[in-house]
Amino acid sequence: MRLSKMPLTKMPCVKMPFSKMHGIGNDYVYVDLSQCPIDNPAEVARAVSDRHTGIGSDGLILIDHPSRGVDAHARMRMFNADGSEAQMCGNGIRCVTKFVVDRGISSENPLRVETGRGVLEMQWWLGEDGFVSEVEVDMGAPILDIASMSVRWPGVLGGARIIGAPWTVAMWSDALGAQGITRGVDWVTSAGVESVATVVSMGNPHIVFWCRDAAAVPIDSVGVAVERHAYFPQRINVHFVQAISRRELLMRTWERGSGVTLACGTGASAVCVAGVLEDRCDRAVAVNLPGGKLSLRWDEFDGRVRMRGSATHVFDGEWDLHTTRAIDATR
């Protein structure tokens, strides 16, 4: 599969060619739109992401020509498992790079990819098999003012930052109750969750909590409660982070629209920024996620975050789009 050099023709597509790929366990279904135009990506994302009746993934990523006048080699759009569109995906864009380079669409290094966050630049390295194995992504500078994130934090005016702001046990109880979740908050003490939170956007919003034992957090219920909290009208990604040292962190993630994920590249970038802002880690740090490790660096001079990690191809296949419509009709 490769992006056609000819203008895209909107022909009906029944059998959708796809690639299943993952970045340290954060897995997506990738589709080259020059091979198969899709006019209902939210519907397709919900169908293919289902791990029982679909292909199984954290979402759908579409690869296309860059928009007219944009200086890039390709464009990506990313849809979560629930069909909602996100601005960026750090693990996903590494796999987009692998897709574009391995299939001969472009051999530029660095490679530029248009995203909802703007054009981002990727440096890539080949493995022993001659295919892309690792990618470093220039994630751009973090966004810290809450007005740019559509965050409504009581008592904090737009343009201000949420860094180490109070988040009490009572707030945990309120967040769970607002979603009709009846579990208690004893886990806050047993996991050693600190009573502060930091909000960072890397094109999509993230909230970071620090704790003594991330494994002790019941993230399935807590994550959805925070994701849908009234403070976050457009929802938010939720991270619980354990500082092993100033150069190594461990994190668990609840990703908005997808749930618990093995990895989150924009989240790891946000965690690095939050750690520096709260003086918990150095600007260069290794972040351990359930799916593997990412290297993060928040440059002191240009203010940009750079993330390096693997990109892995799993398999190729075809998806019958008639199946998509049948599955979505039952929801």
C-alpha positions in Angstrom: 0.0 0.0 0.0 1.3 3.4 -0.9 -0.2 6.9 -1.4 -1.1 7.4 -5.0 0.8 10.0 -7.0 -2.5 10.7 -8.9 -5.3 12.9 -7.5 -7.5 11.0 -5.1 -10.6 9.7 -6.9 -13.6 9.2 -4.6 -14.5 5.7 -5.7 -16.6 3.4 -3.6 -14.5 1.1 -1.4 -16.0 -2.1 0.0 -12.8 -4.1 0.9 -10.7 -1.7 3.0 -6.9 -2.6 3.0 -5.4 -1.9 6.5 -2.3 -2.4 8.5 -2.3 -3.2 12.2 0.6 -1.5 14.0 1.6 -0.5 17.5 4.0 1.7 19.4 4.9 -0.1 22.6 1.4 -1.7 22.8 -0.6 1.4 21.8 -2.2 -0.3 18.8 -4.1 1.2 15.9 -5.6 0.2 12.5 -3.9 2.2 9.7 -5.6 3.0 6.4 -4.1 4.6 3.3 -6.9 6.8 2.0 -5.4 6.8 -1.5 -6.3 3.1 -1.6 -9.6 3.3 0.1 -11.5 6.6 0.7 -13.6 6.6 3.9 -16.5 9.0 4.3 -17.5 7.7 7.8 -14.3 7.4 9.8 -16.0 7.6 13.2 -18.2 4.7 12.3 -15.3 2.7 11.0 -13.2 3.5 14.1 -15.9 2.1 16.4 -16.3 -1.1 14.4 -12.6 -2.0 13.8 -11.5 -1.1 17.3 -13.8 -3.6 19.0 -11.6 -6.3 20.4 -14.5 -8.9 20.3 -16.2 -8.2 16.9 -13.6 -6.1 15.1 -9.9 -6.1 14.4 -9.1 -4.9 17.9 -7.3 -1.6 18.5 -7.1 1.6 20.5 -8.5 3.4 17.4 -8.2 4.2 13.7 -5.5 6.3 12.0 -5.9 7.5 8.4 -2.9 8.4 6.2 -3.5 10.8 3.4 -1.8 13.5 1.2 -1.1 16.7 3.1 -3.6 19.5 2.8 -3.1 21.9 -0.1 -0.3 24.4 0.7 1.0 22.5 3.7 4.8 21.6 3.6 4.6 18.0 4.7 5.1 14.5 3.3 1.9 13.0 4.6 -1.1 13.8 6.8 -2.6 11.7 9.7 -6.0 11.8 11.3 -6.6 9.8 14.4 -9.9 8.5 15.8 -10.3 6.9 19.2 -12.1 3.6 19.8 -15.3 5.5 20.5 -15.2 7.3 17.2 -14.1 10.7 18.6 -11.3 12.5 16.7 -8.2 13.5 18.6 -5.6 16.1 17.5 -2.5 13.9 18.0 -1.1 10.5 19.0 2.6 10.2 19.8 2.7 6.4 19.4 0.5 6.6 16.4 2.6 9.1 14.5 5.7 6.9 14.9 3.9 4.1 13.2 2.7 6.6 10.5 6.4 7.3 9.9 7.2 3.6 9.6 4.2 3.1 7.2 5.3 6.0 5.0 9.0 5.1 4.8 8.7 1.3 4.7 6.3 1.5 1.8 8.4 3.9 -0.2 5.9 6.8 0.0 8.8 9.1 1.2 12.4 8.5 2.3 12.9 12.0 3.7 14.7 12.1 7.0 13.4 14.0 8.9 9.9 13.3 7.7 7.2 15.9 8.2 3.6 14.8 9.0 0.6 17.1 9.1 -1.5 16.5 12.3 -4.3 18.3 14.2 -1.4 19.8 16.2 0.3 21.2 13.0 3.2 19.8 11.1 5.5 17.6 13.2 9.0 16.4 12.3 10.2 12.8 12.7 13.8 11.5 12.8 13.8 7.8 12.0 16.3 4.8 12.2 16.3 1.5 10.4 16.5 -1.9 12.2 18.5 -4.9 11.1 15.7 -5.9 8.8 16.0 -2.7 6.8 12.7 -1.3 8.0 12.0 1.6 10.3 12.4 0.4 14.0 12.7 3.6 16.0 11.4 7.1 15.6 12.0 10.4 17.4 9.1 12.8 17.3 9.4 16.5 17.7 6.2 16.9 19.8 6.3 20.7 19.8 6.1 23.0 22.8 3.6 22.1 25.5 0.5 24.2 25.9 -0.1 25.3 29.5 -2.7 28.0 29.6 -6.1 26.5 30.3 -8.0 28.8 27.9 -6.2 27.0 25.0 -7.3 23.6 26.4 -11.0 24.4 27.1 -10.5 23.6 30.8 -12.8 25.3 33.3 -11.1 25.2 36.6 -13.0 27.0 39.4 -11.3 30.2 40.5 -8.7 30.1 37.7 -8.9 32.6 34.9 -8.2 31.7 31.2 -4.6 32.1 30.4 -3.5 30.8 33.8 -1.8 27.5 34.4 -2.8 24.5 36.5 0.5 23.3 38.0 0.4 21.4 41.3 -3.2 22.6 42.0 -5.2 21.1 44.8 -7.1 17.8 44.1 -8.4 16.5 47.4 -10.0 13.3 48.6 -13.3 15.1 48.5 -12.7 16.0 44.9 -12.1 12.3 44.1 -15.3 11.4 45.8 -17.2 14.0 43.9 -15.7 13.0 40.6 -16.7 9.3 41.1 -20.2 10.2 42.4 -20.9 12.4 39.4 -20.5 9.4 37.1 -22.6 7.2 39.4 -19.5 5.2 40.5 -20.1 4.0 44.0 -16.6 2.7 45.0 -14.9 4.4 47.9 -11.7 6.5 48.0 -9.6 4.3 50.3 -7.3 3.6 47.3 -6.2 7.3 47.5 -4.3 6.4 50.7 -3.2 2.9 49.8 -1.8 4.1 46.4 -0.2 7.2 48.0 -1.9 9.6 45.6 -0.8 13.1 46.3 -3.4 15.8 46.6 -2.3 17.9 43.6 -2.8 17.8 39.8 -1.1 19.4 36.8 -2.7 19.9 33.4 -0.7 20.0 30.2 -1.7 19.9 26.6 0.4 18.4 23.8 -2.3 19.2 21.2 -4.6 17.1 23.3 -5.2 17.7 27.1 -3.7 15.6 29.9 -4.0 15.7 33.7 -1.2 14.2 35.8 -1.4 12.8 39.3 1.6 11.6 41.3 1.5 8.6 43.6 3.6 6.1 45.5 2.2 3.0 43.8 0.5 3.5 40.4 -0.5 -0.2 40.3 -2.8 0.3 43.3 -4.9 2.9 41.5 -8.3 1.4 40.2 -7.8 3.2 36.9 -10.8 1.6 35.2 -13.2 3.5 37.3 -11.1 6.5 38.3 -10.0 7.2 34.8 -13.5 7.6 33.3 -14.6 9.7 36.3 -11.8 12.2 35.7 -12.1 12.1 31.9 -15.7 13.2 32.1 -15.3 15.6 35.0 -17.1 19.0 34.6 -13.7 20.8 34.6 -13.0 19.2 31.2 -15.8 20.0 28.7 -13.9 18.2 25.9 -12.8 15.4 28.2 -9.2 14.7 29.2 -6.5 12.0 29.3 -5.7 10.8 32.8 -2.2 9.7 34.1 -1.0 8.3 37.4 2.8 8.6 37.7 5.3 7.1 40.1 8.8 8.7 40.3 11.4 6.0 40.5 14.2 8.6 40.3 14.7 12.0 38.7 15.6 10.3 35.4 13.0 7.5 35.4 9.2 7.5 35.8 6.5 4.8 35.7 3.0 5.7 34.5 -0.4 4.3 33.9 -2.9 5.9 31.5 -6.6 6.2 30.9 -7.0 7.6 27.4 -10.1 9.6 26.6 -12.3 7.8 24.1 -10.3 4.6 24.4 -9.9 3.6 28.1 -6.9 1.9 29.6 -4.0 1.8 27.1 -0.6 0.2 27.2 1.1 3.4 26.2 0.4 7.1 25.4 3.1 9.1 23.7 1.5 12.5 24.1 0.7 11.5 27.7 4.4 10.6 28.4 5.4 14.0 26.9 2.9 15.7 29.2 4.2 13.8 32.2 7.8 14.8 31.4 6.7 18.5 31.3 4.6 18.2 34.5 7.6 16.5 36.3 9.9 19.3 35.3 7.4 22.0 36.3 6.9 20.4 39.7 10.6 19.7 40.1 10.1 15.9 40.3 12.3 14.9 37.4 15.1 16.1 35.0 14.4 17.4 31.5 15.6 14.1 30.0 13.8 11.1 31.4 12.9 7.5 30.7 9.2 6.8 31.1 8.1 3.2 31.7 4.6 2.3 30.5 2.8 -1.1 30.6 3.7 -1.6 26.9 7.4 -0.6 27.1 9.7 2.4 27.5 9.9 5.8 25.9 12.7 8.4 26.0 11.6 12.0 26.6 13.5 15.2 26.5 12.0 18.7 27.1 14.6 21.0 25.6 15.5 23.9 27.8 16.4 26.2 24.9 13.7 25.8 22.2 11.0 24.6 24.6 10.0 21.6 22.5 9.5 18.1 23.7 11.1 15.2 21.8 10.0 11.6 22.3 11.8 8.5 21.0 10.4 5.0 20.8 9.7 1.9 18.7 7.2 1.4 15.9 6.1 -2.2 15.1 4.1 -3.7 12.2 1.8 -6.5 13.2 -0.1 -7.6 10.1 -2.0 -6.5 7.0 -5.5 -7.4 6.0 -8.8 -6.3 4.5 -11.9 -5.2 6.3 -15.4 -5.5 4.7 -17.0 -2.1 5.1 -20.5 -3.7 5.0 -19.5 -5.3 8.3 -18.8 -1.9 9.7 -22.4 -0.7 9.0 -23.9 -3.9 10.4 -21.9 -3.6 13.6 -22.6 0.1 14.1 -26.3 -0.4 13.5 -26.5 -2.6 16.6 -24.9 0.0 18.9 
